């Protein structure tokens, strides 16, 4: 099982980006998918998570600005980020609870998001 994240880049404050993360391999089912981020010198933190029934939760710092969504047919999770701030700068990682030969949480490789003028 692999998670492939994409969509990061450099954006000005107030701008938008959309991250994507596709799961592939011998997947039986995916329970929930999410995004975490890690800024230099800080611990990795949850940004948003979406569950199989559609329920979502967000970090307080991104509520109202970020939207997580999921295409179950494509085993893909998205993170639409708007009104970006310099403090959103971090490496963003996708994460998914996947039922496979080995059931557990899998991580993508990370994608850099830099918010700067």
Residue pairs with C-beta under 8 A, 6 or more apart in sequence:
1 23
1 24
1 25
1 26
1 27
1 98
1 100
1 102
1 106
2 23
2 24
2 25
2 106
3 21
3 22
3 23
3 94
3 95
3 96
3 106
3 107
3 108
3 109
4 21
4 22
4 24
4 108
4 109
5 19
5 20
5 21
5 92
5 93
5 94
5 108
5 109
5 110
5 111
6 19
6 20
6 21
6 111
7 17
7 18
7 19
7 20
7 111
8 17
8 19
8 92
8 111
8 112
8 113
9 17
9 112
9 113
9 114
10 114
10 116
11 17
11 84
11 113
11 114
11 115
12 84
12 115
12 116
12 117
13 84
13 85
13 86
13 115
13 116
13 117
14 83
14 84
15 84
15 115
16 80
16 81
16 82
16 83
16 84
17 81
17 84
17 113
18 78
18 79
18 80
18 81
19 35
19 78
19 79
19 81
19 92
19 94
19 111
19 113
20 76
20 77
20 78
21 33
21 35
21 76
21 77
21 78
21 94
21 96
21 108
22 74
22 75
22 76
23 30
23 33
23 75
23 76
23 96
23 98
23 106
24 75
25 100
26 100
26 101
27 75
27 98
27 99
27 100
28 98
28 99
28 100
29 98
29 99
30 52
30 72
30 75
30 96
30 97
30 98
30 99
31 51
31 52
31 96
31 97
31 98
31 99
32 49
32 50
32 51
32 52
32 96
32 97
33 49
33 50
33 70
33 77
33 94
33 95
33 96
33 97
34 46
34 47
34 48
34 49
34 50
34 68
34 77
34 94
34 95
34 96
35 46
35 47
35 48
35 49
35 68
35 77
35 79
35 92
35 93
35 94
35 95
36 44
36 45
36 46
36 47
36 92
36 93
36 94
36 95
37 44
37 45
37 47
37 88
37 90
37 91
37 92
37 93
37 113
38 44
38 45
38 90
38 91
38 93
38 110
39 87
39 89
39 90
39 91
42 90
44 93
45 59
46 57
46 59
47 58
47 59
47 62
47 66
47 79
47 92
48 56
48 57
48 58
48 59
48 62
48 66
48 67
48 68
48 79
49 56
49 57
49 68
50 56
50 68
50 69
50 70
50 77
52 72
56 68
58 66
58 68
61 87
62 81
62 88
65 81
65 82
65 83
65 84
66 79
66 80
66 81
66 82
67 79
67 80
67 82
68 77
68 78
68 79
68 80
69 77
69 78
69 80
70 76
70 77
70 78
71 77
71 78
77 94
77 96
79 92
81 88
81 113
84 113
84 115
85 115
86 115
86 116
87 115
88 113
88 115
89 113
89 114
89 115
89 116
90 112
90 113
91 110
91 111
91 112
91 113
92 110
92 111
92 112
92 113
93 107
93 108
93 109
93 110
93 111
94 107
94 108
95 105
95 106
95 107
95 108
96 105
96 106
97 104
97 105
98 104
98 105
98 106
